[in-house]
Amino acid sequence: MSTASGFFDIPKEFRAFAEKGIEQSLQAYEGFRDVANETAERFEGSAKTVNNTVIEANQKAFVAADEGVKASFELAGDLVRATSLQEVMMLQTKYMQSQMMRFGEVASAMAEIANKMTAEAAKSGKSE
């Protein structure tokens, strides 16, 4: 079964089958590669969108923390100037109520940001 050149004779049908298999494998690989690239690009687009929203969330959290610290210093100053236990209790109650309201506002803002992040990530994934 060998030829004068020393190679095996391969039937034409088998050679055609092997060539077609290689071509199909290459096409499958290229399809897989294209899908992987598209997925990576979508992920990157979503990550950029999410990253901007995370920055917004960090900024809001920083502002909320700053306001909380300022309110605490204000309370400390008011407590130092208080002249009675009744005034101390009133100041503390007022402070706690304002902090609870502030906490509710911050939690609401963070929930909005989380919803925005989810919507933008989904939108980014669909549009690409």
N, C-alpha and C positions, 0 to 999 in steps of 0.2 A: 503494500500500500504506500510505499514511498515513491516519490518521483525522482528524477535525475538530480534535482537540486537538493534533495535530502529532506524536503518537507512532506508532511502527510497530505494526501489528497483529501480535501474536505468537500463533501457533496455540496452542490450549489444550493440546494434547499436548506441544508443545515447552516451554511454561511449566511444566507438571506435571513433565516430565523434569528441567528445570533446578532446580525447587524440591526435587525428590527428591534430586538430586545435591548441592545445598547442605546438605540435612538429613543425608545420608549423610556428607558431608565433616565436618560439625560433630560428628556422632557419632564418626567416626574420630578427630578431633582430641581430643575429650573422653576417649576410650579411651586414646589415646596419653598425654594429660596425666595421667590417673589412674595409668597404669602408671609414668610418670616419677616421680610423687609417691610411689608405693609404693616404688619403687626407692630414691629419696632417703631415705625414712624407714628402710628396711632398712639402708642404708649408715650412716645416722646412729646407729641402734641398735647396729650392729656396731662402729662407731668408738668409741662410749661403752664398750662391753664391752672392746674391745681397749685403749682408753686406760687403764682400770682395771688391766688386766693389765700394761701397759707400766709403770705406776707401781709395781706390785709388783716387776717385773723390775729397775727402777732402784733400788728400795730394797735388794733382795738384792745387786745389784752394788755399791752403796755400802758395805753391811756387809762384803762380801767384800774390797773394797779397803781398808777400815779395818782389818780383821783382818790383812791382808797387811802393811800399813805397821807395825802394832803388832808383828808377828812380826819384821819387819826391824829395828826398834829394839831389840827383845829380843836378837836375834842380835848386833847391834852391841855392846850392853852385855856380853854373854857373851864375845865375842871380845876385848874390851878387858881382861877379867879372866882370860883364858886364860893359862896358864903354860907351855904347850908347843905345839910344832907338831902333835903328835898330838891334843891337845885341840882345837886350831883345826880340824883336819880332821874330827874327830868332830862338833863343833858345826855345821860347814858341811854335813856329810852329813845330820845330823839335820834341819837347817833345810830343805834341799832336799827331803828325803822328806816333811816336813810340808807344804811348799808344793805338792808334786805331789798329795798327798792332798786338800788344800784346793782345788786347781784342779779335780780330778775331781769333788768335791762341788759346786762352783759350776757346772761344766759340766752336771752332772746336774740341778741345780735349774733352770738356764736352759732345758734341754731340756724339763723338765716345764712350765715357764711357756709355752714356745713351743707345746707341744701343747695346753695349756689355752686359749691365745689362739686357736688354730685351731679347737678344738672349740666355744668360746663364739661365735666369729664365725659358724661354720656353723649352730649352734643358733639364734642370733639371726636369721639369714637364713631359716631354715626356719619359725620360729614366727611370722613376720610376713607 
